[in-house]
Amino acid sequence: MSDFERLCVRVPKVYDWVTRQVDKDFNFMGTRGLDDLEFTCNGTPDADPCAFLEPGEDFIVNAIPTDQDGNQIDLDDIDCTEVGNRRNVYVEELGIELQAVKLKVQGYFVIELYMEDDLNNPFCVSTPIPFCVFEKFLLCAPEGTDIECHIFDLFGTGVVCCNNGEFLDLAFTLTICQSVQVEADVKVEVEGKICQPREDIIEPIVDRLCPDIAFPPQCPEIFPPKNC
């Protein structure tokens, strides 16, 4: 007699799943740009970072997510919400009707400048900088489903331009890595395996910087048992 029984469980069913990299460019120019950044460098507030560089030196530029007070936050705390109404769109090449979904990602980040000989401690830290990104997705998102948006990585790259020890410009790109799932609670009896997100069917990303989503490894040598 089998030890197993048929079970009915309620689970969130994933109707669709995509990931997308979003790059938002910032350009902080001249005195006004420096005022907007409000760098604190080596404990000195309202500092010009270029004044601390020796000839031939440069900064490594990074960014971290924060609240409006500049306190670092978890990626899960970044606001990502659906806005507006969904619209049905027939995708002729796939022969299927999908839904146009609009998402807004909003929050704050600070720019960190590191000296090349000390990559563990930021030498300059900016004031919190607000950002807001609006994105459109084509998803299988019929009525009754919910959109679960998760930011699984956020970082920045850029360069500080100086002239004779004075700030000229900071060209900066904020990279936001989004995971967007369409879900609804259903009652099912299933056997399954781990899946991965499909390719985004909008515009392809040329320079993909977002890491792949990975799951913890299993131990197939011991589980599931071979006598199941």
trRosetta pair geometry for C-beta under 8 A, 3 or more apart (Angstrom, degrees):
i j d omega theta_ij theta_ji phi_ij phi_ji
6 189 6.3 1 -169 -137 92 143
7 189 6.7 152 78 -116 53 93
8 187 5.5 22 174 177 103 106
8 188 7.5 159 -152 74 66 18
8 189 5.8 -56 -98 -62 61 96
9 187 7.0 174 86 -147 28 64
9 188 6.6 -33 65 62 77 67
9 189 7.6 119 18 -88 78 52
10 185 5.7 19 178 -178 101 104
10 186 7.1 -178 -146 93 63 27
10 187 5.1 -35 -90 -91 71 74
11 185 7.2 173 91 -143 22 64
11 186 6.7 -26 64 62 68 72
11 188 6.2 -57 35 34 110 111
12 183 4.4 2 -180 -170 110 125
12 184 7.1 148 -151 72 67 17
12 185 5.8 -46 -93 -87 58 60
12 186 7.9 91 -142 17 18 75
13 183 6.6 150 73 -152 45 65
13 184 5.8 -21 54 64 95 72
13 185 7.4 125 7 -136 81 12
13 186 4.4 15 -20 16 127 124
13 188 7.0 110 -78 -31 113 138
14 17 5.5 3 176 -45 126 115
14 181 5.5 -63 -133 -163 102 112
14 182 6.9 103 -165 70 57 60
14 183 5.8 -31 -98 -94 54 79
14 195 7.8 -162 73 67 144 135
15 139 7.8 87 104 160 102 98
15 140 4.9 -134 149 108 99 104
15 141 6.7 137 94 -93 135 44
15 142 7.2 -132 -164 19 160 87
15 145 5.6 -56 14 -119 148 149
15 182 4.2 -61 64 102 102 110
15 183 6.8 -171 7 -85 87 24
15 184 6.7 39 -31 8 119 99
16 139 4.6 165 92 -166 153 90
16 140 4.0 150 -51 45 124 89
16 141 6.6 -78 30 -56 131 74
16 181 7.1 168 88 -153 55 47
16 182 4.3 36 43 25 89 120
16 198 7.6 -62 -159 27 75 121
17 179 7.5 -4 -167 -175 91 86
17 180 7.2 168 -147 89 46 53
17 181 4.8 -1 -105 -107 86 79
17 182 7.3 -130 -61 21 54 71
17 195 7.7 123 47 112 147 115
17 197 4.3 -118 126 -114 98 83
17 198 6.6 119 75 11 72 78
18 137 6.6 174 57 -150 140 125
18 139 7.0 -126 4 -98 121 98
18 179 7.9 178 93 -150 40 47
18 180 5.4 -9 62 60 82 99
18 197 5.5 129 -118 -179 22 120
18 198 6.2 -46 -91 67 76 77
18 199 7.7 9 -130 133 94 16
18 200 4.8 94 -169 -90 125 78
18 201 8.0 -97 -106 4 142 72
19 152 7.8 -45 -131 30 117 130
19 177 7.0 0 -175 -178 107 85
19 178 6.5 164 -155 89 57 57
19 179 5.2 -22 -101 -100 87 66
19 180 7.4 164 -93 17 34 73
19 197 5.0 119 -14 81 92 161
19 200 7.0 -105 70 -46 46 108
19 210 6.7 -162 155 116 121 148
19 213 6.7 -173 -69 -22 146 115
20 135 7.0 149 99 -169 150 151
20 137 7.5 -139 -22 -95 148 108
20 177 7.8 172 87 -153 40 47
20 178 5.0 -9 59 59 84 107
20 180 7.1 5 10 1 106 116
20 200 5.3 83 -85 -82 93 153
20 202 7.7 18 -111 43 131 125
20 205 7.5 157 -153 -49 65 130
21 175 6.4 -19 -166 -164 99 98
21 176 7.4 145 -159 77 49 49
21 177 5.8 -19 -103 -103 70 69
21 178 7.7 -175 -81 20 22 78
21 205 5.2 80 48 -129 114 157
21 208 6.0 168 -4 -136 149 66
21 209 6.2 122 -140 45 148 77
21 210 4.5 -155 -83 -18 104 118
22 105 7.3 149 59 37 157 146
22 133 5.5 92 147 -178 149 152
22 135 6.2 -92 -92 -75 137 131
22 175 7.3 149 78 -156 49 48
22 176 4.5 -18 63 62 102 100
22 177 7.9 -167 23 -74 73 25
22 178 6.4 41 -7 -11 111 115
23 173 5.3 -9 -167 -174 103 113
23 174 7.2 151 -156 77 50 48
23 175 5.5 -17 -100 -100 75 72
23 176 7.8 -173 -76 22 29 72
24 131 6.1 123 95 -158 158 125
24 133 5.7 -116 -61 -88 133 111
24 173 7.1 150 74 -158 39 60
24 174 4.7 -17 62 60 94 101
24 176 7.1 28 -2 -4 106 111
25 171 7.7 -19 -165 -171 99 80
25 172 7.3 143 -159 85 53 51
25 173 5.3 -27 -100 -101 67 77
25 174 7.9 -163 -76 21 20 72
26 129 7.4 23 -120 164 165 149
26 158 7.9 -34 66 -97 94 139
26 170 7.8 -4 110 107 99 92
26 171 7.8 161 88 -158 58 38
26 172 4.5 -17 65 70 100 101
26 173 7.5 -178 22 -82 73 29
26 174 6.8 52 -10 -14 111 101
27 33 7.4 -71 137 -110 55 136
27 169 6.9 -18 -171 -165 85 105
27 170 7.6 167 -155 83 40 54
27 171 5.5 -3 -113 -111 80 68
27 172 7.4 -179 -80 27 36 73
28 33 3.1 131 170 -168 70 110
28 34 7.0 120 155 -55 113 38
28 36 5.8 -144 -131 67 109 119
28 37 5.6 60 -166 -47 161 113
28 169 6.8 150 84 -159 58 52
28 170 4.3 3 55 52 108 99
28 172 7.0 24 1 4 100 118
29 32 6.9 15 81 63 69 95
29 33 4.5 136 40 -32 26 136
29 168 7.5 -25 -150 155 65 57
29 169 5.0 -5 -112 -110 67 89
30 33 5.6 106 51 15 49 101
30 34 7.1 -95 124 -3 33 95
30 167 7.7 128 -145 112 19 90
30 168 6.9 -12 -80 -160 52 42
30 169 7.2 6 -33 -75 52 71
31 34 5.7 -57 -149 38 32 110
31 35 6.3 34 153 -21 66 105
32 35 5.6 -53 -149 35 32 112
32 36 6.5 34 152 -21 65 103
33 36 5.6 -52 -149 33 33 112
33 37 6.5 29 154 -17 65 106
33 167 7.6 -145 87 142 104 122
33 169 6.7 43 70 -125 166 50
33 170 6.4 178 156 28 129 91
34 37 5.8 -56 -148 37 33 110
34 39 7.3 -58 -160 6 77 105
34 48 6.4 -8 -151 -107 143 79
34 167 4.9 111 -81 90 127 152
35 38 6.9 21 -178 -62 37 73
36 127 7.9 -130 157 52 44 118
36 129 7.7 62 153 -111 97 103
37 111 6.8 -48 -143 47 107 129
37 126 4.5 -79 -169 -130 80 113
37 127 6.6 151 167 24 31 86
37 129 7.7 -18 -114 -71 58 119
37 170 6.8 69 -71 27 148 150
38 45 7.6 -13 178 -172 86 84
38 46 6.1 -41 -147 -95 69 65
38 126 6.4 97 65 -164 66 65
38 127 3.8 34 63 -23 121 120
39 46 7.4 94 63 -136 58 16
39 47 5.2 -81 100 64 98 79
39 48 7.5 110 57 -100 128 16
39 49 5.5 -66 146 -45 169 98
39 113 7.4 3 -137 10 130 129
39 124 4.6 -4 -168 -173 119 116
39 125 7.0 140 -149 69 66 31
39 126 5.5 -41 -89 -94 66 62
39 127 8.0 -101 -63 -15 29 72
40 43 7.0 -9 170 -139 99 10
40 44 6.6 170 -160 78 62 40
40 45 4.9 -24 -106 -103 92 56
40 46 7.7 12 -85 -14 62 35
40 47 6.4 86 -138 12 26 109
40 124 6.8 161 80 -151 41 62
40 125 5.5 -16 57 59 93 84
41 44 5.4 -23 67 57 73 96
41 47 3.8 -111 26 87 107 148
41 48 7.9 -60 8 70 147 25
41 49 5.3 167 -86 -98 143 70
41 52 5.8 -151 157 -19 138 147
41 113 7.5 -20 -109 64 99 126
41 123 6.0 19 -152 143 82 80
41 124 4.0 -19 -97 -96 86 94
42 47 7.6 102 39 -90 80 179
42 52 6.6 149 -4 -116 131 150
42 123 5.9 -11 -55 -168 83 79
42 124 7.5 -33 -16 -72 66 67
44 47 4.3 85 102 -71 105 129
47 51 7.0 -117 179 45 90 121
47 52 7.5 32 159 -29 129 118
47 124 6.9 -130 79 -120 119 110
48 51 4.6 83 84 -13 100 109
48 165 7.8 80 118 154 127 71
48 166 6.4 -35 178 -137 149 53
48 167 4.9 -137 -153 -20 97 110
49 52 6.0 -61 -167 31 49 108
49 53 7.2 49 144 -29 73 103
49 59 6.5 4 156 -56 137 149
49 113 5.6 25 -138 74 152 170
49 123 7.5 105 -139 107 104 107
49 124 4.6 -48 -98 -51 117 165
49 160 6.2 -65 91 -156 132 158
49 162 8.0 -116 95 -78 80 121
49 167 6.7 80 44 -85 76 112
50 53 5.7 -52 -155 21 45 116
50 160 6.9 -164 -73 153 86 119
50 162 3.5 153 -130 -119 124 123
50 163 7.8 -4 -173 29 156 40
50 165 5.4 144 133 -174 96 35
50 166 5.6 44 88 139 142 3
50 167 4.8 -175 -2 -67 124 61
50 168 7.8 81 -65 -3 156 71
51 165 5.3 61 -107 178 53 96
51 166 7.5 36 -65 -88 80 45
52 123 7.0 -170 114 158 152 131
52 124 7.8 173 35 -53 145 114
53 57 4.5 -159 -161 81 89 113
53 58 7.2 42 -140 -87 136 26
53 59 7.4 -91 -83 -42 123 87
53 162 6.3 175 48 12 142 169
53 165 7.3 -170 58 -116 85 64
54 57 4.7 81 56 -9 73 125
57 115 7.4 -23 -173 -145 124 86
57 116 6.8 -153 -153 12 82 116
58 116 6.6 59 65 -44 71 121
58 159 7.7 -30 -170 -149 121 85
58 160 7.2 164 -162 55 76 94
59 113 4.2 -28 -165 -163 139 102
59 114 6.4 125 -167 57 76 43
59 115 7.0 -53 -115 -87 66 38
59 116 7.8 -144 -121 -42 22 78
59 123 7.4 -125 -123 52 105 123
59 124 7.4 -36 -129 31 144 118
59 160 4.9 38 37 17 124 131
60 113 7.2 137 67 -162 48 50
60 114 4.2 -28 62 63 103 103
60 115 7.7 -14 16 77 93 7
60 116 6.3 122 -29 -89 104 62
60 119 6.5 3 51 -114 157 93
61 111 6.6 -22 -162 -169 94 103
61 112 7.5 144 -159 79 45 54
61 113 6.1 -18 -100 -103 64 68
61 114 7.9 -155 -64 21 21 80
61 156 6.4 -78 139 116 94 99
61 157 6.2 100 86 -161 104 34
61 158 4.0 -82 116 60 160 85
61 159 6.6 -124 -5 -69 139 27
61 160 6.8 154 -68 -29 118 89
61 170 7.6 150 -115 -161 143 105
61 172 6.7 -130 163 -112 144 95
62 111 7.4 147 80 -159 41 56
62 112 4.7 -21 68 63 92 102
62 114 6.8 33 4 -12 113 113
62 122 7.6 -118 54 -97 112 112
62 155 6.5 -51 -156 -163 81 89
62 156 5.8 120 -174 62 31 87
62 157 7.9 3 -100 -86 46 45
63 109 4.7 31 177 163 114 130
63 110 6.8 169 -149 82 70 38
63 111 5.4 -35 -95 -101 85 56
63 112 6.8 173 -90 14 29 81
63 154 7.2 -79 103 143 105 89
63 155 6.0 140 57 -168 85 37
63 156 3.0 66 0 2 118 126
63 172 7.6 100 -54 -176 126 122
63 174 6.0 -48 60 -113 168 87
64 72 5.4 -30 142 -118 130 105
64 109 6.4 164 80 -155 33 85
64 110 6.0 -11 56 54 84 86
64 112 6.5 39 -5 -17 101 122
64 154 7.8 99 -149 100 32 103
65 72 7.0 88 81 -154 59 65
65 73 5.4 -74 119 61 99 89
65 74 7.9 -26 84 104 127 12
65 75 6.4 120 27 -96 153 56
65 77 7.6 158 132 72 130 94
65 78 5.7 -72 -154 -72 150 113
65 107 6.1 1 -152 134 104 143
65 108 7.2 108 -164 82 61 56
65 109 5.4 -53 -103 -98 44 84
65 151 7.9 110 -72 115 157 146
65 154 5.1 63 -47 80 111 147
66 69 7.5 -124 158 71 109 50
66 70 5.1 -8 169 -149 152 28
66 71 5.8 138 -159 66 93 32
66 72 5.5 -57 -98 -92 79 37
66 73 6.0 127 -138 0 25 91
66 107 8.0 147 63 158 44 102
66 108 5.0 -62 77 104 80 104
66 109 6.1 125 17 -124 86 28
66 110 5.2 37 -7 -13 141 99
66 128 5.3 -122 89 -111 127 107
67 70 7.3 -47 67 19 66 19
67 71 5.1 0 32 54 105 90
67 73 5.5 100 -43 -46 80 126
67 77 7.8 -48 -73 135 90 135
67 108 6.2 52 167 47 14 129
67 128 7.3 -50 99 -117 39 153
68 108 5.4 156 -87 -35 48 154
68 128 5.7 161 -155 107 35 159
68 130 7.7 10 -112 -81 88 95
69 128 6.8 74 64 -22 7 146
70 108 7.7 -93 -80 135 42 135
70 110 5.7 59 -139 -61 86 136
70 125 7.8 92 -166 149 125 120
70 127 6.8 -88 -78 -157 123 47
70 128 4.6 -133 -74 -48 70 101
73 77 4.3 -96 165 72 122 138
73 78 7.2 144 101 -56 123 68
73 107 7.9 -125 58 -163 139 131
74 77 5.0 100 63 -3 77 103
75 78 5.9 -33 -168 2 49 115
75 150 7.7 63 131 176 106 78
75 151 4.9 -137 -179 97 97 93
75 152 6.4 90 142 -125 153 20
75 153 7.0 -33 -114 -80 151 21
75 154 6.3 166 -115 4 101 107
76 150 7.1 -22 -111 -143 70 92
76 151 7.7 -167 -83 54 27 83
78 105 6.7 17 150 -164 112 94
78 106 8.0 168 -179 73 77 38
78 107 4.7 -62 -138 -47 83 154
78 151 4.5 -12 64 26 137 147
78 154 7.0 127 -60 -38 159 150
79 104 7.8 -14 125 110 98 87
79 105 7.0 151 92 -152 62 45
79 106 4.9 -26 77 63 116 84
79 107 5.8 161 26 -64 85 89
80 103 6.2 10 -177 180 85 116
80 104 7.4 -180 -146 88 44 46
80 105 4.8 -4 -104 -102 84 81
80 149 3.7 -125 129 112 122 124
80 150 7.0 -160 54 -72 148 15
80 151 6.0 162 -40 -35 137 95
80 178 7.0 156 -138 -128 148 107
81 103 6.9 163 85 -151 29 71
81 104 5.7 -16 62 58 79 90
81 149 7.1 -139 -66 39 19 135
82 101 6.3 -59 -130 -172 109 100
82 102 6.8 103 -161 77 66 59
82 103 5.8 -47 -98 -98 51 69
82 104 8.0 123 -137 16 7 78
82 147 4.6 109 -56 48 127 140
82 149 7.4 161 -49 -19 74 126
83 102 5.1 -67 68 107 81 107
83 103 7.0 132 13 -124 85 18
83 104 4.9 47 -19 -14 131 115
83 134 7.8 -58 47 -131 139 96
84 102 4.7 29 44 48 123 136
86 99 4.5 2 -179 -179 121 120
86 100 6.4 157 -160 69 62 56
86 101 5.7 -13 -110 -90 96 70
86 141 6.1 -136 -130 102 149 119
87 99 6.8 140 67 -159 35 66
87 100 4.4 -11 59 46 93 112
88 97 5.5 -1 -170 -180 103 115
88 98 7.7 151 -153 84 55 31
88 99 6.1 -41 -97 -101 49 67
88 100 7.8 -95 -21 7 4 84
89 97 7.0 154 78 -158 36 65
89 98 5.5 -27 67 71 90 80
89 99 6.9 135 18 -120 86 16
89 100 5.1 79 -22 -39 127 98
89 138 6.1 -82 69 -125 137 108
90 96 7.6 -178 -149 99 60 28
90 97 5.0 -37 -96 -99 68 78
90 98 7.9 143 -105 22 20 66
91 94 4.4 18 108 36 116 109
91 95 7.6 -43 91 13 75 20
91 96 5.7 -5 53 64 101 73
91 97 7.4 164 13 -104 73 24
91 98 5.7 27 -15 6 117 112
91 138 6.8 96 -66 172 128 145
91 201 7.5 17 -139 136 154 149
92 95 7.1 27 -170 -72 34 47
94 98 7.9 38 72 -29 142 115
94 201 7.7 -17 -46 -145 140 159
96 140 7.9 -34 151 -91 132 101
98 138 4.7 67 113 177 143 90
98 139 6.1 152 -175 71 109 20
98 140 5.8 -77 -125 -75 85 52
98 141 7.5 56 -175 19 74 77
99 138 7.4 154 74 -154 35 53
99 139 5.8 -36 65 70 86 73
99 140 7.2 91 16 -143 93 16
99 141 4.1 -99 58 60 134 92
99 142 6.9 180 -33 -73 133 35
100 136 6.2 -11 -169 -170 95 106
100 137 7.4 152 -155 79 48 44
100 138 6.1 -28 -95 -97 61 67
101 136 7.2 148 77 -158 45 55
101 137 4.7 -22 64 64 97 96
101 138 7.7 161 18 -95 81 17
101 139 5.2 -12 5 24 130 120
101 141 5.5 55 -59 25 129 163
101 147 6.1 150 -170 -90 144 143
101 180 7.9 162 96 174 139 139
102 134 6.9 -6 -172 -171 100 91
102 135 7.3 160 -154 85 54 45
102 136 5.5 -25 -100 -101 72 71
102 137 7.8 180 -80 21 26 74
103 134 7.5 163 85 -153 48 46
103 135 5.0 -16 62 63 95 94
103 136 7.9 174 20 -86 73 25
103 137 6.7 29 -4 -4 113 114
103 147 7.1 -145 -88 150 108 147
103 149 5.6 137 -145 -91 138 153
103 178 7.6 126 106 -157 153 152
103 180 6.9 -118 -46 -108 159 132
104 132 6.7 -13 -170 -168 98 92
104 133 7.2 154 -157 80 49 51
104 134 5.6 -15 -103 -101 75 70
104 135 7.9 174 -82 22 30 71
105 131 7.9 -10 113 115 88 99
105 132 7.3 160 85 -154 53 43
105 133 4.4 -7 58 56 101 102
105 135 7.2 26 -2 2 105 113
105 149 7.5 -135 -81 150 94 138
105 151 6.8 108 -141 -72 128 121
105 176 6.1 137 122 169 159 159
105 178 7.0 -118 -64 -87 144 121
106 130 7.8 -2 -169 -172 84 92
106 131 7.0 -172 -141 95 47 58
106 132 4.6 5 -107 -110 91 80
106 133 7.5 -165 -69 24 52 62
107 130 7.6 -170 111 -145 27 60
107 131 6.3 -8 64 57 63 88
108 128 4.2 9 178 -177 132 112
108 129 6.4 143 -158 66 73 38
108 130 5.5 -42 -97 -95 78 52
108 131 7.2 149 -104 14 27 79
109 128 7.2 138 66 -151 18 67
109 129 5.7 -32 67 60 70 92
109 131 6.4 8 9 -3 105 125
109 154 7.1 -139 -96 150 130 127
109 156 6.9 135 147 -39 146 131
109 174 6.4 150 38 -123 159 130
110 125 5.7 18 158 -174 131 89
110 126 5.1 179 -162 65 77 81
110 127 7.1 -142 -119 115 96 14
110 128 5.7 -60 -70 -95 88 52
110 129 6.8 135 -99 7 39 87
111 125 7.5 161 83 -154 51 43
111 126 4.2 42 46 3 88 132
111 129 6.9 32 -19 -2 94 136
111 156 6.4 -82 -113 91 81 158
111 158 7.3 -28 -142 38 126 145
111 170 7.4 85 160 160 166 148
111 172 6.5 -64 -106 -125 135 154
112 122 3.8 -86 -162 -115 108 139
112 124 7.2 154 -159 84 44 58
112 125 5.6 -9 -106 -104 73 73
112 126 7.7 -116 -62 7 37 83
113 122 6.3 94 57 -165 42 90
113 123 5.6 -62 100 62 86 90
113 124 3.9 10 46 52 116 103
113 125 7.7 -142 23 -63 75 36
113 160 6.7 27 -119 -37 130 143
114 118 6.6 -142 -172 93 89 67
114 119 5.3 61 165 -122 147 53
114 121 7.5 135 -125 82 91 38
114 122 5.6 -79 -77 -114 75 55
114 123 6.1 125 -129 2 29 92
115 118 4.8 37 68 40 105 92
115 119 8.0 -120 77 -63 56 49
115 123 5.0 80 -27 -41 92 141
116 119 7.5 2 -156 -61 30 91
118 121 5.6 -31 154 47 115 88
118 123 7.1 104 77 -57 118 101
122 125 5.3 84 117 -66 138 90
126 129 6.4 6 120 -33 133 109
131 174 6.1 -82 -106 77 162 167
133 176 6.2 -152 10 34 163 155
135 178 7.3 -148 44 7 167 168
136 202 7.6 137 94 -108 82 146
137 180 6.0 -122 -86 107 169 164
137 200 7.9 -90 -133 -142 92 102
137 202 7.1 -99 -125 -37 51 131
138 201 6.0 -68 70 73 121 110
138 202 6.5 149 14 -66 101 88
139 147 7.8 105 75 -108 165 104
139 180 7.1 -105 -85 127 142 120
139 182 5.3 150 159 -45 128 133
140 182 6.1 -162 84 59 68 156
141 145 5.2 -138 -157 79 63 133
141 147 6.7 4 -131 -74 137 94
141 182 4.5 -134 -96 -122 82 139
142 145 5.8 92 62 -5 59 116
144 184 5.6 41 131 -120 88 143
145 182 4.9 26 159 178 139 96
145 183 6.4 145 -163 72 88 27
145 184 4.5 -86 -106 -49 67 109
146 182 7.4 157 77 -157 38 53
146 183 5.4 -31 64 69 88 82
146 184 6.6 136 10 -82 79 62
147 180 6.6 -19 -167 -165 97 94
147 181 7.5 147 -159 80 49 47
147 182 6.1 -28 -100 -101 61 66
147 183 8.0 143 -103 23 14 78
148 180 7.4 152 81 -157 54 44
148 181 4.5 -15 62 64 105 98
148 182 7.7 -173 20 -82 80 17
148 183 5.4 25 -10 5 120 124
149 178 6.4 -28 -163 -161 93 106
149 179 7.5 150 -158 81 45 53
149 180 5.2 -6 -107 -108 76 79
149 181 8.0 -169 -73 28 35 64
150 178 7.3 134 75 -160 46 56
150 179 4.6 -19 66 63 97 102
150 180 7.8 -173 26 -75 66 38
150 181 7.7 17 5 5 106 101
151 154 5.9 15 165 -46 124 110
151 176 6.1 -58 -134 -167 112 93
151 177 6.7 108 -163 72 64 61
151 178 6.1 -38 -100 -99 61 61
151 179 7.8 -179 -87 20 14 78
152 177 5.3 -70 65 107 79 110
152 178 7.6 127 14 -132 83 12
152 179 5.2 50 -19 -13 121 117
152 210 7.7 82 78 -166 101 111
152 211 7.9 -111 121 64 112 92
152 213 6.6 -24 165 -95 173 97
153 175 7.6 -13 116 115 98 99
153 176 7.9 161 90 -159 61 33
153 177 3.9 26 53 33 91 134
153 210 5.8 160 54 -138 130 81
153 211 6.2 110 -42 24 156 96
154 174 7.3 -2 -168 -177 91 92
154 175 7.0 171 -147 90 45 61
154 176 5.4 3 -109 -111 89 65
154 177 6.9 -138 -64 21 50 80
155 174 8.0 175 96 -153 29 55
155 175 5.6 -10 64 58 72 104
156 172 5.9 3 -177 -174 120 101
156 173 6.5 164 -153 84 70 48
156 174 5.0 -31 -98 -102 97 59
156 175 6.8 174 -91 14 39 77
157 172 7.4 165 88 -152 38 58
157 173 5.4 -9 61 57 83 98
157 175 7.2 32 4 -14 96 116
158 170 6.0 43 154 175 135 83
158 171 5.6 -178 -154 95 91 53
158 172 3.5 -23 -88 -104 145 66
158 173 6.3 168 -72 15 81 63
159 170 7.4 -174 88 -147 40 54
159 171 5.6 3 51 55 84 95
160 167 7.4 -64 -171 -130 101 86
160 169 7.7 166 -157 90 43 50
160 170 5.2 -15 -105 -103 68 86
161 167 7.9 88 82 -165 60 53
161 168 4.4 -65 109 71 98 113
161 169 4.3 9 47 56 120 89
161 170 7.2 -160 18 -74 76 38
161 171 7.4 48 -16 -4 112 95
162 165 6.6 17 174 -104 122 11
162 166 6.5 145 -161 68 79 34
162 167 6.3 -47 -108 -100 75 37
162 168 6.1 173 -110 4 19 96
163 166 5.7 -33 69 62 73 88
163 168 5.1 73 -5 -53 104 123
167 170 7.6 -26 -164 -36 109 94
175 209 5.6 -39 -161 78 160 135
175 210 7.3 -161 161 -66 116 80
177 209 8.0 -120 -73 92 111 79
177 210 3.7 137 -115 -125 119 119
177 211 7.3 10 -139 33 168 65
179 197 7.0 -139 -140 -60 89 149
179 213 6.5 74 -97 -72 135 140
192 195 7.9 -62 178 -27 109 102
194 215 5.6 -114 -152 26 146 164
196 213 7.2 161 -141 68 81 103
197 213 6.8 78 -1 27 111 133
198 201 8.0 -1 124 -38 115 93
200 204 7.7 154 79 -103 97 46
200 205 7.7 60 51 -16 133 101
205 208 4.8 95 107 -80 120 84
211 214 7.8 -51 146 -11 110 102
218 223 7.3 -119 179 84 102 90
219 222 5.1 -8 129 39 113 98
219 223 5.8 52 80 36 92 92
220 223 7.3 -100 -118 71 27 46
222 225 7.6 -21 170 -85 49 66
224 228 5.1 -31 156 -6 119 151
225 228 5.4 124 73 -36 78 92
